[in-house]
Amino acid sequence: MTKKENLKAKLLKYIDINASGNFNTWNPSHLKELKENQFSADLGQKVLFENEYLRIWEVVLLPKERLPFRKINLDYCWVAGSEGMVISRFSDGKIILMHLEKGDSEFLEHENKHAIYDLENIGEEILFFQMTEYKGEPLYVKTRIQESIKQYKTKYPPRPIIFLNFTIKRDERELSSRNFNCTSWFPIFKE
């Protein structure tokens, strides 16, 4: 591991459990899905907000639920909204295991290259993620981003603390009822 990978592993508590190039330990159904080469470009399950600069996705994974392989071309960051264990398989054979805590986050740059991987909740709790995908220009074009942030802050000043209480249902079964106390960093858009 490089120094950067070591630091990342310590911060995010992840380990490589299968080396790149080794598909011997893979489940045949995952290999078949990879070989079929029909990947979604969707980063998450549901788009919460989108404009010309970014797209904000929501991901909710039940225990043992999996996002299929997807082909990611754009830079993005993710924030974990809950604690749990995930496994991610990459198209080169690498598999990583991560222990996530609420609030863990990471920024991933793809530098005009694509990456293909899945995400599976292997824990016992429901996992919540919010992923922000940066569209168009590379992120090093700071002027436009800074201008956009300035306009955003003017149009949408910071909000007070919001208390949320929601119940997640799937097929009419209550899966989880949770109370969240958070500060909203992006508004609920009604445009």
C-alpha positions as CSV (number, residue, x, y, z in Angstrom):
1,M,0.0,0.0,0.0
2,T,1.1,3.5,-0.7
3,K,1.3,6.1,2.1
4,K,-1.9,7.7,0.7
5,E,-3.7,4.3,0.7
6,N,-2.5,3.6,4.2
7,L,-3.8,6.9,5.5
8,K,-7.1,6.3,3.8
9,A,-7.4,2.8,5.3
10,K,-6.8,4.1,8.8
11,L,-9.4,6.9,8.4
12,L,-12.1,4.8,6.7
13,K,-11.2,1.5,8.3
14,Y,-11.0,-0.5,5.0
15,I,-8.9,-3.4,3.9
16,D,-8.2,-5.1,0.6
17,I,-9.6,-8.6,0.9
18,N,-8.9,-9.6,-2.7
19,A,-6.0,-8.5,-4.9
20,S,-6.4,-6.9,-8.4
21,G,-6.2,-9.5,-11.1
22,N,-7.5,-12.3,-8.9
23,F,-11.1,-13.5,-9.8
24,N,-10.7,-17.0,-8.3
25,T,-12.7,-16.0,-5.1
26,W,-15.5,-14.2,-7.0
27,N,-19.1,-15.4,-6.9
28,P,-20.0,-16.7,-10.5
29,S,-23.1,-14.4,-10.6
30,H,-20.9,-11.3,-10.0
31,L,-18.5,-12.4,-12.7
32,K,-21.4,-13.0,-15.1
33,E,-22.8,-9.5,-14.4
34,L,-19.3,-8.0,-15.0
35,K,-18.8,-9.9,-18.3
36,E,-22.2,-8.9,-19.6
37,N,-20.8,-5.3,-19.7
38,Q,-24.1,-3.5,-19.2
39,F,-23.4,-1.0,-16.5
40,S,-25.5,1.8,-15.2
41,A,-24.0,5.3,-15.1
42,D,-26.2,6.1,-12.1
43,L,-24.1,6.7,-9.0
44,G,-27.0,6.1,-6.6
45,Q,-30.6,5.0,-6.5
46,K,-32.4,8.3,-6.4
47,V,-31.5,11.9,-7.6
48,L,-32.3,14.4,-4.8
49,F,-31.1,17.5,-6.7
50,E,-29.4,18.3,-9.9
51,N,-28.2,21.4,-11.7
52,E,-25.6,22.2,-14.3
53,Y,-22.7,21.6,-11.9
54,L,-23.6,18.7,-9.7
55,R,-26.0,15.9,-9.0
56,I,-26.9,14.7,-5.5
57,W,-27.8,11.1,-5.1
58,E,-29.4,9.1,-2.3
59,V,-28.4,5.5,-1.6
60,V,-30.3,3.3,1.0
61,L,-29.1,-0.3,1.3
62,L,-31.0,-2.8,3.4
63,P,-28.9,-5.5,5.0
64,K,-27.5,-7.8,2.3
65,E,-28.8,-5.5,-0.4
66,R,-26.4,-4.6,-3.3
67,L,-26.0,-1.8,-5.9
68,P,-25.0,-3.6,-9.1
69,F,-21.9,-2.8,-11.0
70,R,-21.9,0.8,-12.4
71,K,-19.5,2.7,-14.6
72,I,-18.5,6.0,-12.9
73,N,-16.8,8.7,-15.1
74,L,-17.2,11.8,-12.9
75,D,-15.6,12.9,-9.7
76,Y,-17.8,12.6,-6.6
77,C,-17.8,12.6,-2.9
78,W,-19.9,10.5,-0.5
79,V,-21.0,10.8,3.1
80,A,-22.2,7.9,5.2
81,G,-25.5,8.7,7.1
82,S,-25.3,5.6,9.2
83,E,-22.8,3.0,10.5
84,G,-22.2,-0.4,8.9
85,M,-20.1,-2.7,6.8
86,V,-19.8,-2.7,3.0
87,I,-18.0,-4.6,0.4
88,S,-17.1,-3.3,-3.0
89,R,-15.9,-5.3,-6.0
90,F,-13.9,-3.6,-8.8
91,S,-13.7,-4.6,-12.4
92,D,-10.0,-5.4,-12.1
93,G,-10.7,-8.1,-9.4
94,K,-9.9,-6.1,-6.4
95,I,-12.4,-6.4,-3.4
96,I,-12.4,-4.0,-0.4
97,L,-14.2,-4.3,2.9
98,M,-15.0,-1.1,4.7
99,H,-16.4,-0.4,8.2
100,L,-18.3,2.9,8.0
101,E,-19.3,5.2,10.8
102,K,-21.9,7.9,10.5
103,G,-20.3,11.0,9.0
104,D,-17.4,9.2,7.2
105,S,-16.8,10.7,3.8
106,E,-14.4,10.5,0.9
107,F,-13.7,12.4,-2.3
108,L,-13.0,10.3,-5.4
109,E,-11.3,11.7,-8.5
110,H,-11.6,9.8,-11.8
111,E,-9.5,12.2,-13.9
112,N,-11.3,11.5,-17.2
113,K,-11.0,7.7,-16.6
114,H,-13.9,5.5,-15.7
115,A,-14.2,3.0,-12.8
116,I,-16.5,0.0,-12.6
117,Y,-17.5,-1.3,-9.1
118,D,-20.5,-2.4,-7.0
119,L,-21.5,-1.7,-3.4
120,E,-23.0,-4.3,-1.0
121,N,-24.3,-3.9,2.5
122,I,-23.0,-6.9,4.4
123,G,-24.0,-5.6,7.8
124,E,-27.1,-6.0,9.9
125,E,-28.3,-2.3,9.7
126,I,-29.7,-0.2,7.0
127,L,-27.1,2.0,5.3
128,F,-27.7,5.6,4.2
129,F,-25.4,7.4,1.8
130,Q,-25.5,10.8,0.1
131,M,-23.3,11.1,-2.9
132,T,-22.5,14.3,-4.7
133,E,-21.4,13.9,-8.3
134,Y,-19.6,16.8,-10.0
135,K,-20.6,17.2,-13.6
136,G,-18.8,18.7,-16.6
137,E,-15.5,20.5,-16.0
138,P,-12.7,19.1,-13.9
139,L,-12.8,20.4,-10.3
140,Y,-9.6,22.3,-10.7
141,V,-11.6,24.9,-12.5
142,K,-12.1,26.8,-9.3
143,T,-13.5,30.1,-10.5
144,R,-16.8,28.7,-11.7
145,I,-17.2,26.6,-8.6
146,Q,-16.5,29.5,-6.3
147,E,-18.9,31.7,-8.2
148,S,-21.6,29.0,-8.0
149,I,-21.1,28.7,-4.2
150,K,-21.3,32.4,-3.7
151,Q,-24.6,32.5,-5.7
152,Y,-25.9,29.6,-3.7
153,K,-25.1,31.1,-0.3
154,T,-26.8,34.3,-1.4
155,K,-29.9,32.6,-2.6
156,Y,-30.1,30.0,0.2
157,P,-28.7,31.2,3.5
158,P,-27.9,28.6,6.2
159,R,-30.9,26.9,7.8
160,P,-31.4,26.2,11.5
161,I,-31.2,22.7,12.8
162,I,-33.8,20.4,11.4
163,F,-35.4,17.5,13.2
164,L,-36.5,14.6,11.0
165,N,-38.5,11.6,11.9
166,F,-39.2,9.1,9.1
167,T,-40.1,5.6,8.5
168,I,-38.7,3.5,5.7
169,K,-41.1,1.1,4.1
170,R,-40.6,-1.4,1.4
171,D,-43.4,-3.7,0.3
172,E,-45.6,-2.3,3.1
173,R,-43.2,-3.6,5.7
174,E,-41.7,-1.1,8.2
175,L,-38.0,-1.5,8.0
176,S,-36.7,1.3,10.2
177,S,-38.0,4.3,12.1
178,R,-35.3,6.8,12.9
179,N,-35.0,10.3,14.4
180,F,-32.3,12.5,12.9
181,N,-31.0,15.8,14.1
182,C,-29.1,17.6,11.4
183,T,-28.2,20.9,9.9
184,S,-29.3,21.2,6.3
185,W,-26.4,22.1,4.0
186,F,-28.5,22.1,0.9
187,P,-32.2,23.2,0.6
188,I,-35.1,21.1,-0.4
189,F,-35.7,22.6,-3.9
190,K,-39.1,23.4,-5.1
191,E,-38.2,24.9,-8.4
